[in-house]
Amino acid sequence: MDTPRTEPALVDALRADLAAAGFTVTGVDELLGPVASDALHREEQVPALRATASSDEPAAALIRAFVLGAPVRRRALERALPTVGVAGAARLGLVASSGTAADDEVHALVDLRPYTALDAVDPGGETREVDWWIASDLGELATGRALRTDHVLGVGGASTTLAQVTVRRPVARALDLGTGCGIQSLHALLHAGRVTATDISHRALAFARFNAALAGVRAEGQGTESPTHLAASDRTDGAAHPPAGPAAPTAPARLDLRLGSMLDPVAGERFDLVVSNPPFVITPRDPDVPTYEYRDAGRTGDAIVRELVTGVRAVLAPGGVAQLLGNWEVRRGERWDERVGEWLAESGLSGWVVQRELQDPAQYAETWIRDGGTTPDRDREAWRTSYDAWLDDFASRDVEAIGFGIVTLVDDGLGWARLEEVTGTVQQPLGPSIEASVRARAALATRDLADLRLVVAPDVTEERYLTPGDVDPQIILLRQGGGFGRTVQAGTALAALVGACDGELTVGQIVAALGALLERPAHEVAAEVLPAVEGLVVDGLLTV
């Protein structure tokens, strides 16, 4: 078996050793220093290898083995893992050793690294820091080879994005569709009573189970089998293995792992939250182009994202929220929001799509060919063959660009749709901002805006631009410091209304006072400012 094994006592020992060694995001950055850390983020490992070469710190051996894929001496790894030991790590399927002598080399079989994130707690914007260790397959940086087609990916940029934009309201049941290494499930377990995680890959489910155990969570369901012993042929060295630990905890498992494609494993069930970082990469259906389970769903074009958007309602509970990442094709003669807007209309749900990036076909092809480990320096012929196939595939459908973004779907019965492009810097986590916007739409749907008492959000500032000598400003801007960082240009009446929103008066009362002040009928002032006020509420610049 080429995935980690989950034996509770050994996993507990491993967790204690990793913590004691200071193998944390902060600890790694401090040991490597800014130059080597930055280089590693750019997929350059030489500075990190140099920074750890002569270090006796336990974390140095862990970095070299599990992050950089370099061989380490057995004695160094024994010092770093004094409780679980090299034999225990081998029993878990994490390392292989050339022998039992102190100077024998030990090689990591998996990538294992610390992970930390600020996780949103509620729409009020409170956050908490989470710290885990996440195992996945060794990447191309460590192996120097193209990825295997059943590669299990660790925490990448897309995974981080989804975790930060997810609405973190307390829910009874959550679904992690296409769980991969299980990172979205770990986040969901912080605010969900029970999480169901699905994947088409046996190997992904095995990694997800191990990562859950390392985070202190027991899993059940498919892909959770764990051997209580290893045959002699399975052992990676000649040392005596530590005794197997006690049986798994008897407390009910809150993570249910299921093998299957898309929504098939959960047909007929309902969830309050669905999150998915699906295999959305648009890959040519060409025998010369390798397909990778973690990123390719075997569909043509952007069909997988369309299927999810239009089909997820079948598993959403009333009031439920689904959030996913995706790519979509922008075809000749169409705007990006036309195609995706049709999917929203077909879904029967309220929907909010934020396009964060747009690439031309050549950029897109280069990104994903490199992602699989093929480069022009390593294999020029394979690079050219794949590049041609990707461009031919896009040309066959008149694709001029490919969008990447975030989709939020809500089963609220209101039928609203919002499609926008936000390519600038945003303040993460965005989950609280998205949740607040969804709640605001619900409030506006059930109550008269004129009857609401509003308050200016604490992160909103006002900027006024005047020509020297003038009394009245020519431009008034309302700026949002957090969330999507929106800037709204306001007229005099709207700025005055926002300035009066301290929760004491209703919007209607403020409008009436503005009418008297401006010597204009109140209904004219209302017609001018109320649509903008509604937008400010939805965007979080004004709160109920």
C-alpha positions as CSV (number, residue, x, y, z in Angstrom):
1,M,0.0,0.0,0.0
2,D,1.5,3.4,-1.0
3,T,-0.5,5.6,1.3
4,P,-0.2,6.4,5.0
5,R,-1.6,3.8,7.5
6,T,-3.6,5.0,10.4
7,E,-2.8,3.3,13.7
8,P,-4.1,5.5,16.6
9,A,-1.3,5.1,19.1
10,L,1.4,5.7,16.5
11,V,-0.4,8.7,15.0
12,D,-0.7,10.2,18.5
13,A,3.0,9.7,19.1
14,L,3.8,11.3,15.7
15,R,1.6,14.3,16.6
16,A,3.4,14.8,19.9
17,D,6.8,14.5,18.2
18,L,6.0,17.0,15.4
19,A,4.8,19.5,18.0
20,A,7.8,19.0,20.3
21,A,10.2,19.5,17.3
22,G,8.7,22.9,16.5
23,F,7.6,21.6,13.1
24,T,5.1,24.5,12.6
25,V,4.7,27.1,9.9
26,T,6.4,29.7,12.1
27,G,9.1,27.3,13.2
28,V,10.0,26.3,9.7
29,D,10.1,29.9,8.5
30,E,12.3,30.9,11.4
31,L,14.7,28.0,10.8
32,L,15.0,28.6,7.1
33,G,15.1,32.4,7.2
34,P,13.4,34.8,4.8
35,V,15.5,34.1,1.8
36,A,15.2,30.3,1.8
37,S,11.5,30.5,2.8
38,D,10.7,32.8,-0.1
39,A,12.6,30.6,-2.5
40,L,10.7,27.6,-1.3
41,H,7.4,29.3,-2.0
42,R,8.8,29.8,-5.6
43,E,9.4,26.1,-5.8
44,E,13.2,26.6,-5.5
45,Q,14.7,24.2,-2.8
46,V,18.4,24.9,-3.0
47,P,18.5,27.7,-0.4
48,A,16.4,25.5,2.0
49,L,18.7,22.6,1.5
50,R,21.7,24.9,2.4
51,A,19.9,26.3,5.4
52,T,19.2,22.9,6.9
53,A,22.4,21.1,5.8
54,S,24.4,21.8,9.0
55,S,21.6,22.3,11.5
56,D,21.1,19.9,14.4
57,E,17.6,21.2,15.1
58,P,15.0,18.4,15.0
59,A,12.9,20.5,12.6
60,A,15.7,20.6,10.1
61,A,15.7,16.8,9.7
62,L,11.9,16.9,9.3
63,I,12.1,19.7,6.7
64,R,14.8,17.9,4.7
65,A,12.9,14.6,4.7
66,F,9.2,15.5,4.4
67,V,9.3,18.9,2.6
68,L,12.4,18.8,0.4
69,G,12.4,15.0,-0.2
70,A,16.1,14.7,0.7
71,P,17.6,11.7,2.4
72,V,18.4,12.1,6.1
73,R,20.6,10.0,8.5
74,R,18.6,7.6,10.6
75,R,20.0,9.1,13.8
76,A,18.9,12.6,12.8
77,L,15.3,11.4,12.2
78,E,15.3,9.4,15.4
79,R,16.2,12.6,17.3
80,A,13.4,14.5,15.6
81,L,10.8,11.7,16.2
82,P,11.9,10.2,19.6
83,T,8.5,8.8,20.5
84,V,7.2,7.3,17.3
85,G,10.7,6.5,16.0
86,V,11.8,5.7,12.5
87,A,10.3,2.2,12.9
88,G,7.0,3.7,13.8
89,A,7.1,6.2,11.0
90,A,7.9,3.3,8.6
91,R,4.9,1.3,10.0
92,L,2.7,4.3,9.3
93,G,4.0,4.3,5.7
94,L,5.7,7.7,6.0
95,V,9.4,6.6,5.4
96,A,11.6,3.9,4.1
97,S,15.0,3.1,5.6
98,S,18.0,1.5,3.9
99,G,19.0,-0.2,7.2
100,T,19.0,0.0,10.9
101,A,22.4,1.6,11.5
102,A,22.6,5.2,12.7
103,D,24.2,6.4,9.5
104,D,21.8,4.6,7.2
105,E,19.7,6.8,5.0
106,V,16.0,7.3,5.5
107,H,13.7,8.6,2.7
108,A,10.3,10.1,3.0
109,L,7.5,8.4,1.1
110,V,5.1,11.2,1.6
111,D,5.0,15.0,1.8
112,L,4.2,16.0,5.4
113,R,4.2,19.7,6.4
114,P,2.6,22.1,8.8
115,Y,-0.4,24.1,7.9
116,T,-1.9,27.1,9.6
117,A,-4.8,29.4,8.7
118,L,-7.1,32.0,10.1
119,D,-10.5,30.4,10.2
120,A,-13.6,32.6,10.4
121,V,-15.9,31.9,13.3
122,D,-19.0,34.0,12.5
123,P,-20.3,36.8,10.3
124,G,-19.0,39.3,12.9
125,G,-15.5,38.7,11.6
126,E,-14.0,36.9,14.5
127,T,-11.2,34.5,13.5
128,R,-9.2,31.8,15.1
129,E,-5.9,30.2,14.1
130,V,-5.9,26.6,13.2
131,D,-2.7,24.5,13.1
132,W,-2.5,21.0,11.6
133,W,0.0,18.8,9.7
134,I,-1.1,17.6,6.3
135,A,0.3,14.6,4.4
136,S,0.1,14.2,0.6
137,D,2.1,12.7,-2.2
138,L,5.6,14.0,-2.7
139,G,5.6,16.7,-5.4
140,E,7.7,17.2,-8.5
141,L,10.0,19.5,-6.5
142,A,11.0,16.6,-4.2
143,T,11.0,13.7,-6.7
144,G,12.3,15.5,-9.8
145,R,9.7,13.6,-11.9
146,A,6.4,14.2,-13.5
147,L,3.5,13.5,-11.2
148,R,1.8,10.1,-11.1
149,T,-1.8,10.3,-12.5
150,D,-3.3,9.3,-9.2
151,H,-1.3,11.9,-7.3
152,V,-2.9,13.2,-4.1
153,L,-2.3,16.9,-3.9
154,G,-1.5,18.8,-0.7
155,V,-2.8,22.2,0.3
156,G,-2.4,24.5,-2.7
157,G,-3.6,28.0,-3.5
158,A,-7.0,26.8,-4.6
159,S,-7.5,24.8,-1.4
160,T,-6.5,27.9,0.7
161,T,-8.9,30.1,-1.3
162,L,-11.9,27.8,-0.8
163,A,-11.1,27.5,3.0
164,Q,-11.0,31.2,3.3
165,V,-14.2,32.0,1.4
166,T,-16.4,29.3,3.0
167,V,-19.3,30.5,5.2
168,R,-18.6,29.2,8.7
169,R,-22.1,29.3,10.2
170,P,-22.7,26.3,12.6
171,V,-24.4,23.5,10.7
172,A,-25.6,20.0,11.4
173,R,-24.3,18.3,8.2
174,A,-21.6,19.4,5.8
175,L,-20.4,17.7,2.5
176,D,-16.8,18.0,1.2
177,L,-17.1,17.0,-2.4
178,G,-13.8,15.8,-3.9
179,T,-12.0,15.9,-0.5
180,G,-8.5,15.1,-1.8
181,C,-6.1,15.3,1.2
182,G,-9.1,16.3,3.4
183,I,-8.2,19.9,4.3
184,Q,-11.7,21.2,3.6
185,S,-13.2,18.5,5.9
186,L,-10.9,19.5,8.7
187,H,-12.1,23.1,8.5
188,A,-15.7,22.1,8.2
189,L,-15.4,19.9,11.3
190,L,-14.8,23.0,13.4
191,H,-18.4,24.2,12.8
192,A,-20.3,21.1,11.6
193,G,-21.8,18.4,13.6
194,R,-20.9,15.8,11.0
195,V,-18.9,15.9,7.7
196,T,-19.3,13.6,4.8
197,A,-16.2,13.6,2.5
198,T,-16.3,12.0,-0.9
199,D,-13.6,11.3,-3.6
200,I,-13.2,9.1,-6.6
201,S,-9.7,8.2,-5.5
202,H,-9.0,5.4,-3.0
203,R,-5.6,7.0,-2.4
204,A,-7.1,10.4,-1.6
205,L,-9.5,8.9,1.0
206,A,-6.5,7.1,2.7
207,F,-4.6,10.4,2.9
208,A,-7.8,12.2,4.2
209,R,-8.3,9.6,6.9
210,F,-4.6,9.8,8.0
211,N,-4.7,13.7,8.1
212,A,-8.0,13.6,10.1
213,A,-6.4,11.2,12.6
214,L,-3.3,13.4,12.9
215,A,-5.7,16.3,13.7
216,G,-7.4,14.1,16.4
217,V,-10.5,13.1,14.4
218,R,-11.6,9.5,13.8
219,A,-13.1,8.7,10.4
220,E,-15.4,5.9,9.3
221,G,-16.8,4.7,6.0
222,Q,-15.1,3.6,2.8
223,G,-11.4,3.8,2.4
224,T,-10.9,3.7,6.2
225,E,-9.4,0.2,6.5
226,S,-6.3,0.1,8.5
227,P,-4.1,-3.0,9.0
228,T,-3.4,-4.0,12.6
229,H,-0.1,-5.6,11.5
230,L,2.2,-5.7,8.5
231,A,3.6,-8.7,6.8
232,A,7.3,-9.0,6.7
233,S,7.3,-8.1,3.0
234,D,5.6,-4.8,3.9
235,R,8.3,-3.7,6.4
236,T,10.7,-1.1,5.3
237,D,13.6,-2.0,7.6
238,G,14.8,-4.7,9.9
239,A,14.0,-3.0,13.2
240,A,11.4,-4.3,15.6
241,H,8.3,-2.3,15.1
242,P,6.5,-0.6,18.0
243,P,3.5,-2.5,19.3
244,A,0.2,-1.6,17.6
245,G,-1.8,0.9,19.6
246,P,-5.2,0.5,21.2
247,A,-8.4,0.3,19.2
248,A,-9.8,3.5,17.7
249,P,-11.8,5.7,20.1
250,T,-15.3,4.6,20.8
251,A,-16.8,8.1,20.5
252,P,-19.0,8.5,17.4
253,A,-16.9,9.4,14.3
254,R,-17.8,12.8,12.9
255,L,-16.1,12.3,9.5
256,D,-17.6,9.9,7.0
257,L,-15.5,9.0,4.0
258,R,-17.2,7.7,0.9
259,L,-15.8,6.5,-2.4
260,G,-17.5,7.7,-5.6
261,S,-18.0,10.3,-8.3
262,M,-19.6,13.6,-7.9
263,L,-22.9,13.5,-6.0
264,D,-23.4,9.7,-6.5
265,P,-22.2,8.7,-3.0
266,V,-24.7,11.1,-1.3
267,A,-27.8,10.7,-3.5
268,G,-31.0,11.3,-1.6
269,E,-29.2,13.0,1.3
270,R,-29.3,16.7,2.3
271,F,-26.6,18.9,3.7
272,D,-26.6,22.4,5.2
273,L,-23.2,23.2,3.7
274,V,-21.5,21.8,0.5
275,V,-17.9,22.8,-0.3
276,S,-16.0,21.6,-3.3
277,N,-12.6,22.2,-4.8
278,P,-13.6,19.9,-7.8
279,P,-11.3,18.6,-10.5
280,F,-12.2,21.7,-12.6
281,V,-9.1,21.9,-14.9
282,I,-10.1,21.9,-18.6
283,T,-8.0,19.1,-20.0
284,P,-7.9,18.0,-23.7
285,R,-9.4,14.5,-24.2
286,D,-6.3,13.4,-26.0
287,P,-4.4,10.1,-25.5
288,D,-1.1,12.0,-25.6
289,V,-2.1,14.3,-22.6
290,P,-1.9,12.7,-19.2
291,T,-4.9,13.2,-16.9
292,Y,-4.6,13.6,-13.2
293,E,-7.3,12.5,-10.8
294,Y,-6.9,15.5,-8.5
295,R,-7.6,18.0,-11.2
296,D,-9.4,16.3,-14.2
297,A,-12.9,14.9,-14.0
298,G,-12.9,13.3,-17.5
299,R,-15.4,15.8,-18.9
300,T,-15.0,17.9,-22.0
301,G,-14.5,21.7,-21.5
302,D,-16.0,23.2,-18.4
303,A,-18.8,20.6,-18.1
304,I,-17.8,19.5,-14.5
305,V,-18.4,22.9,-13.1
306,R,-21.7,23.3,-15.0
307,E,-22.8,19.9,-13.6
308,L,-22.1,20.9,-10.0
309,V,-23.7,24.4,-10.3
310,T,-26.9,23.0,-11.9
311,G,-27.0,19.8,-9.8
312,V,-26.0,20.6,-6.3
313,R,-29.5,21.7,-5.3
314,A,-30.4,18.0,-5.2
315,V,-28.3,17.6,-2.0
316,L,-28.9,21.0,-0.4
317,A,-31.1,21.4,2.6
318,P,-33.5,24.3,2.7
319,G,-31.5,27.4,3.5
320,G,-28.3,25.5,2.7
321,V,-25.2,27.0,1.1
322,A,-22.9,25.5,-1.5
323,Q,-19.5,27.0,-2.3
324,L,-17.1,25.8,-5.0
325,L,-14.2,26.9,-7.1
326,G,-14.2,26.5,-10.9
327,N,-13.0,27.3,-14.4
328,W,-15.3,28.4,-17.2
329,E,-14.7,29.0,-20.9
330,V,-15.2,32.4,-22.4
331,R,-16.1,31.7,-26.1
332,R,-15.9,34.0,-29.0
333,G,-18.7,36.6,-29.1
334,E,-19.8,35.9,-25.4
335,R,-19.1,37.7,-22.1
336,W,-17.9,35.5,-19.3
337,D,-21.0,36.2,-17.2
338,E,-23.4,35.1,-20.0
339,R,-22.4,31.5,-19.9
340,V,-22.1,31.2,-16.1
341,G,-25.3,33.2,-15.7
342,E,-27.2,30.5,-17.7
343,W,-25.9,27.9,-15.2
344,L,-27.2,29.9,-12.3
345,A,-30.6,30.3,-13.9
346,E,-30.7,26.5,-14.5
347,S,-29.7,25.7,-10.9
348,G,-32.9,27.1,-9.4
349,L,-30.8,28.6,-6.6
350,S,-29.7,32.1,-5.7
351,G,-26.1,32.6,-6.9
352,W,-23.1,34.8,-6.5
353,V,-20.1,34.3,-8.9
354,V,-16.9,36.2,-8.4
355,Q,-14.4,35.9,-11.2
356,R,-10.9,36.4,-9.8
357,E,-8.7,35.7,-12.8
358,L,-8.9,35.5,-16.6
359,Q,-6.2,33.7,-18.7
360,D,-5.8,33.3,-22.4
361,P,-5.6,29.7,-23.8
362,A,-1.8,29.8,-24.0
363,Q,-1.3,31.0,-20.4
364,Y,-3.8,28.4,-19.2
365,A,-2.1,25.6,-21.1
366,E,1.4,26.5,-19.7
367,T,0.1,26.7,-16.2
368,W,-1.4,23.2,-16.1
369,I,1.3,21.4,-18.2
370,R,3.9,22.7,-15.7
371,D,1.6,21.7,-12.8
372,G,1.9,18.1,-13.9
373,G,5.7,18.2,-13.9
374,T,6.3,18.6,-17.6
375,T,8.6,21.4,-18.6
376,P,10.3,22.3,-21.9
377,D,13.7,21.9,-20.2
378,R,12.9,18.3,-19.0
379,D,11.0,17.0,-22.0
380,R,10.7,19.3,-25.0
381,E,8.8,16.9,-27.2
382,A,6.2,16.1,-24.5
383,W,5.9,19.8,-23.8
384,R,5.2,20.6,-27.4
385,T,2.8,17.7,-27.9
386,S,0.7,18.7,-24.8
387,Y,0.8,22.4,-25.7
388,D,-0.5,21.7,-29.2
389,A,-3.3,19.5,-27.8
390,W,-4.4,22.1,-25.3
391,L,-4.6,24.9,-27.9
392,D,-6.3,22.6,-30.4
393,D,-8.9,21.7,-27.8
394,F,-9.7,25.3,-27.0
395,A,-9.8,26.3,-30.7
396,S,-12.4,23.5,-31.4
397,R,-14.9,25.3,-29.1
398,D,-13.8,28.9,-30.0
399,V,-12.5,29.5,-26.5
400,E,-10.8,32.9,-26.2
401,A,-10.2,32.9,-22.5
402,I,-10.7,30.9,-19.3
403,G,-12.0,32.3,-16.1
404,F,-11.3,31.2,-12.6
405,G,-13.5,32.1,-9.7
406,I,-15.7,31.4,-6.6
407,V,-19.3,30.3,-6.8
408,T,-21.7,30.6,-3.9
409,L,-25.2,29.1,-4.2
410,V,-28.0,29.5,-1.7
411,D,-31.2,27.7,-1.4
412,D,-33.2,30.6,0.0
413,G,-36.1,30.8,-2.5
414,L,-35.2,34.4,-3.4
415,G,-33.8,33.8,-6.8
416,W,-31.2,36.6,-6.8
417,A,-28.1,36.4,-9.0
418,R,-24.9,38.4,-8.9
419,L,-21.9,38.0,-11.3
420,E,-19.0,40.3,-10.9
421,E,-15.3,40.5,-11.5
422,V,-13.0,41.2,-8.6
423,T,-9.3,40.9,-9.5
424,G,-7.8,43.2,-6.9
425,T,-6.6,42.5,-3.3
426,V,-9.2,41.2,-0.9
427,Q,-9.1,40.8,2.9
428,Q,-9.2,37.2,3.8
429,P,-11.0,35.3,5.2
430,L,-13.9,36.3,3.0
431,G,-16.3,33.9,4.5
432,P,-17.7,36.4,7.0
433,S,-18.3,39.0,4.3
434,I,-20.1,36.4,2.1
435,E,-22.2,35.2,5.0
436,A,-23.1,38.8,6.0
437,S,-24.2,39.5,2.4
438,V,-26.4,36.4,2.2
439,R,-28.0,37.4,5.5
440,A,-28.5,41.0,4.4
441,R,-30.4,39.8,1.3
442,A,-32.6,37.7,3.4
443,A,-33.3,40.7,5.7
444,L,-34.1,43.0,2.8
445,A,-36.4,40.4,1.3
446,T,-38.6,40.2,4.4
447,R,-38.5,43.8,5.8
448,D,-39.0,47.2,4.3
449,L,-35.7,49.1,3.9
450,A,-37.3,52.3,5.1
451,D,-38.1,50.6,8.5
452,L,-34.5,49.4,9.1
453,R,-32.1,51.0,11.5
454,L,-28.6,50.9,10.0
455,V,-25.1,51.3,11.3
456,V,-22.0,52.2,9.3
457,A,-19.6,49.2,9.4
458,P,-16.5,49.8,11.5
459,D,-14.1,49.3,8.6
460,V,-15.7,52.0,6.4
461,T,-14.1,55.4,5.9
462,E,-15.1,58.4,3.9
463,E,-12.8,60.4,1.5
464,R,-13.7,63.9,0.2
465,Y,-12.0,65.6,-2.7
466,L,-12.3,69.4,-3.0
467,T,-10.9,72.0,-5.4
468,P,-8.9,74.5,-3.3
469,G,-11.3,77.3,-2.2
470,D,-14.5,75.3,-2.7
471,V,-16.8,74.5,0.2
472,D,-18.6,71.5,-1.3
473,P,-16.6,68.4,-2.3
474,Q,-16.6,67.3,-6.0
475,I,-16.1,63.6,-5.1
476,I,-17.1,61.7,-2.0
477,L,-15.9,58.1,-1.7
478,L,-16.9,55.4,0.8
479,R,-14.2,52.8,1.2
480,Q,-14.5,49.4,2.8
481,G,-11.4,48.4,4.6
482,G,-12.1,44.6,4.9
483,G,-13.8,42.0,2.8
484,F,-13.9,42.8,-0.9
485,G,-12.5,46.3,-0.2
486,R,-15.2,48.0,-2.2
487,T,-15.2,51.7,-3.0
488,V,-18.5,53.5,-3.7
489,Q,-18.8,57.0,-5.0
490,A,-21.6,58.8,-3.2
491,G,-23.6,61.9,-3.9
492,T,-24.2,64.5,-1.3
493,A,-27.6,63.0,-0.3
494,L,-26.3,59.5,0.0
495,A,-23.2,60.6,2.0
496,A,-25.4,62.5,4.4
497,L,-27.7,59.5,4.8
498,V,-24.7,57.2,5.5
499,G,-23.3,59.7,8.0
500,A,-26.6,59.7,9.9
501,C,-26.7,55.9,10.2
502,D,-25.9,55.3,13.8
503,G,-28.8,53.0,14.6
504,E,-31.0,55.6,16.2
505,L,-33.3,56.6,13.3
506,T,-34.8,54.4,10.6
507,V,-33.8,54.9,7.0
508,G,-37.3,56.4,6.4
509,Q,-36.8,58.9,9.1
510,I,-33.4,59.9,7.8
511,V,-34.8,60.3,4.3
512,A,-37.6,62.6,5.5
513,A,-35.1,64.7,7.4
514,L,-32.8,65.0,4.3
515,G,-35.8,66.0,2.2
516,A,-36.6,68.9,4.6
517,L,-32.9,69.9,4.8
518,L,-32.5,69.9,1.0
519,E,-35.9,71.4,0.4
520,R,-36.9,68.5,-1.8
521,P,-39.9,66.0,-1.6
522,A,-39.0,63.0,0.5
523,H,-40.1,60.6,-2.2
524,E,-37.6,62.2,-4.6
525,V,-34.8,61.8,-2.1
526,A,-35.9,58.2,-1.5
527,A,-35.9,57.4,-5.2
528,E,-32.3,58.8,-5.5
529,V,-30.7,57.1,-2.5
530,L,-32.6,53.9,-1.5
531,P,-31.2,51.7,-4.4
532,A,-27.7,52.7,-3.4
533,V,-28.4,52.1,0.3
534,E,-29.7,48.6,-0.5
535,G,-26.4,48.0,-2.3
536,L,-24.4,49.3,0.7
537,V,-26.3,46.9,3.0
538,V,-25.7,43.9,0.7
539,D,-22.0,44.8,0.4
540,G,-21.5,45.2,4.1
541,L,-20.8,48.9,4.2
542,L,-24.0,49.4,6.2
543,T,-25.2,46.8,8.6
544,V,-28.7,46.1,10.1
